[in-house]
Amino acid sequence: MNAEKIRAGIALTLAQMADRGWHAESCLVEPDATAAHTLERQLGTASYDCVVVGAGVRLPPKSLLLFESIINAVHRGAPNASIAFNTRPEDSADAAARRLSSLASAR
């Protein structure tokens, strides 16, 4: 995985979400202490039904503190949003669909 593949995957998943009739945004964060603040600021701009957290934040053991700060920022910034996890940038739409469909069936 490299930056070009990640950018291409994000573009693909945003197109997939648009094809589903969803308004989607990407919020890339630096892997440092600014990540949570950046995400909270983005989440404060709209109401979100689901937030997908990428594998690049979640999987590397060295990113544990970053992952915790991201999850807590989602909790603070979008307390009513479901949280979904992708396995690669291209499957973010499917990750969101899983959470959103489980919400719809629960209603």
KEKE-3310 file (N, C-alpha, C; in steps of 0.2 Angstrom, whole numbers, plus 5000, padded with zeros to 4 digits):
npx = (5004:5003:5004:4998:4990:4981:4975:4969:4960:4952:4946:4938:4930:4922:4916:4908:4900:4893:4886:4877:4869:4873:4879:4896:4911:4929:4941:4956:4969:4984:4996:4997:4997:4988:4977:4965:4959:4958:4949:4938:4934:4931:4920:4911:4905:4894:4880:4882:4879:4886:4903:4918:4932:4948:4959:4973:4974:4970:4976:4990:5001:5008:5000:4991:4988:4984:4973:4964:4963:4956:4944:4938:4937:4927:4917:4915:4913:4903:4891:4880:4882:4885:4900:4911:4922:4935:4944:4952:4955:4946:4935:4927:4914:4906:4908:4902:4889:4886:4884:4875:4864:4861:4857:4845:4838:4836:4827)
npy = (4994:5011:5029:5033:5022:5022:5035:5033:5023:5029:5039:5030:5024:5035:5038:5026:5028:5039:5034:5026:5036:5043:5056:5059:5062:5064:5063:5066:5063:5068:5057:5060:5071:5080:5074:5070:5082:5088:5079:5080:5094:5093:5084:5092:5100:5095:5083:5066:5050:5039:5034:5030:5021:5020:5006:5009:5017:5009:4996:4995:4991:5001:5012:5012:5022:5033:5027:5026:5039:5044:5036:5041:5055:5053:5049:5060:5070:5066:5059:5052:5044:5029:5018:5012:5000:4998:4987:4990:5005:5004:4997:5005:5010:4998:4995:5005:5003:4991:4995:5005:4998:4989:4997:5002:4990:4988:4998)
npz = (5000:4996:4995:4983:4979:4990:4989:4977:4980:4990:4981:4973:4982:4987:4975:4974:4985:4982:4971:4978:4982:4993:5003:5004:5013:5014:5026:5029:5041:5050:5056:5071:5085:5081:5075:5081:5084:5071:5065:5074:5071:5058:5059:5066:5056:5050:5050:5053:5048:5048:5051:5044:5049:5044:5039:5040:5051:5061:5061:5062:5075:5081:5080:5089:5100:5092:5085:5096:5099:5088:5088:5100:5096:5086:5094:5102:5092:5083:5090:5087:5076:5068:5069:5057:5050:5038:5027:5017:5007:4996:5001:5009:5007:5007:5020:5027:5022:5028:5042:5041:5036:5046:5056:5050:5049:5063:5066)
capx = (5000:5007:5000:4994:4985:4976:4971:4964:4955:4947:4942:4934:4925:4918:4911:4903:4895:4889:4882:4872:4865:4875:4884:4901:4917:4935:4944:4963:4972:4991:4996:5000:4992:4983:4972:4958:4956:4956:4943:4932:4933:4927:4913:4907:4903:4888:4878:4884:4875:4891:4910:4922:4939:4952:4964:4979:4974:4967:4979:4997:5001:5011:4995:4986:4986:4981:4967:4960:4961:4951:4938:4936:4935:4921:4912:4913:4911:4897:4889:4874:4885:4888:4907:4912:4929:4936:4950:4956:4951:4941:4929:4924:4907:4903:4909:4897:4883:4885:4882:4868:4858:4860:4853:4839:4834:4834:4822)
capy = (5000:5017:5035:5033:5017:5025:5041:5030:5019:5034:5041:5025:5023:5041:5037:5021:5030:5044:5030:5024:5041:5046:5062:5057:5066:5061:5067:5063:5066:5067:5052:5064:5074:5084:5070:5070:5089:5088:5075:5083:5100:5090:5081:5098:5104:5092:5078:5060:5044:5033:5036:5024:5022:5016:5001:5012:5020:5004:4990:4994:4991:5008:5017:5011:5029:5037:5024:5028:5046:5044:5034:5046:5061:5052:5049:5067:5074:5063:5054:5048:5041:5022:5018:5006:4999:4995:4983:4994:5011:5003:4994:5009:5010:4992:4995:5010:5000:4986:4998:5008:4993:4986:5002:5002:4984:4989:5003)
capz = (5000:4996:4995:4977:4980:4995:4986:4972:4984:4993:4976:4971:4988:4987:4969:4976:4990:4978:4967:4982:4984:4999:5003:5008:5013:5016:5031:5031:5047:5051:5062:5076:5090:5078:5071:5084:5083:5064:5064:5077:5067:5052:5061:5068:5050:5047:5054:5050:5050:5049:5051:5043:5051:5039:5042:5041:5057:5065:5061:5064:5083:5083:5079:5095:5103:5086:5084:5102:5099:5082:5090:5105:5092:5083:5099:5104:5086:5080:5095:5085:5071:5068:5067:5053:5049:5032:5027:5012:5005:4991:5003:5014:5005:5010:5027:5029:5021:5034:5048:5040:5035:5053:5059:5046:5052:5070:5067)
cpx = (5004:5002:4995:4989:4979:4972:4966:4958:4950:4943:4937:4928:4920:4913:4906:4898:4890:4884:4876:4867:4867:4879:4890:4907:4923:4938:4951:4966:4980:4991:5000:4995:4987:4977:4965:4955:4954:4949:4937:4930:4928:4920:4908:4903:4896:4886:4879:4881:4881:4898:4914:4929:4943:4957:4971:4980:4973:4972:4986:4998:5004:5006:4990:4983:4982:4974:4962:4958:4956:4944:4935:4934:4928:4916:4910:4910:4904:4894:4884:4876:4887:4896:4908:4920:4930:4942:4955:4952:4945:4934:4925:4916:4903:4903:4903:4890:4881:4881:4875:4863:4856:4856:4846:4834:4832:4828:4815)
cpy = (5006:5023:5035:5028:5019:5030:5038:5026:5024:5037:5036:5024:5029:5040:5032:5023:5035:5040:5027:5030:5044:5052:5060:5062:5062:5066:5064:5066:5064:5062:5055:5067:5078:5080:5071:5077:5090:5085:5078:5090:5098:5088:5086:5101:5101:5086:5071:5054:5038:5037:5030:5025:5017:5011:5004:5015:5014:4998:4990:4995:4998:5013:5016:5018:5033:5034:5026:5035:5048:5042:5039:5052:5059:5052:5056:5071:5072:5057:5050:5043:5033:5023:5011:5006:4996:4991:4986:5000:5009:5000:4998:5010:5004:4992:4999:5006:4995:4989:5001:5003:4989:4991:5002:4996:4985:4994:5000)
cpz = (5000:4995:4989:4977:4985:4992:4981:4975:4987:4987:4974:4976:4988:4981:4971:4981:4986:4974:4971:4985:4991:4998:5007:5008:5016:5021:5033:5036:5047:5057:5068:5081:5087:5075:5074:5083:5076:5063:5068:5074:5061:5054:5063:5062:5048:5052:5050:5053:5051:5048:5050:5045:5047:5043:5043:5048:5062:5066:5064:5072:5085:5083:5084:5098:5098:5085:5090:5101:5093:5085:5095:5101:5089:5088:5101:5098:5083:5084:5092:5079:5072:5066:5063:5052:5042:5032:5022:5010:5001:4994:5009:5013:5008:5017:5030:5028:5026:5040:5047:5039:5041:5057:5056:5049:5059:5071:5066)
residu = (MET:ASN:ALA:GLU:LYS:ILE:ARG:ALA:GLY:ILE:ALA:LEU:THR:LEU:ALA:GLN:MET:ALA:ASP:ARG:GLY:TRP:HIS:ALA:GLU:SER:CYS:LEU:VAL:GLU:PRO:ASP:ALA:THR:ALA:ALA:HIS:THR:LEU:GLU:ARG:GLN:LEU:GLY:THR:ALA:SER:TYR:ASP:CYS:VAL:VAL:VAL:GLY:ALA:GLY:VAL:ARG:LEU:PRO:PRO:LYS:SER:LEU:LEU:LEU:PHE:GLU:SER:ILE:ILE:ASN:ALA:VAL:HIS:ARG:GLY:ALA:PRO:ASN:ALA:SER:ILE:ALA:PHE:ASN:THR:ARG:PRO:GLU:ASP:SER:ALA:ASP:ALA:ALA:ALA:ARG:ARG:LEU:SER:SER:LEU:ALA:SER:ALA:ARG)
# end
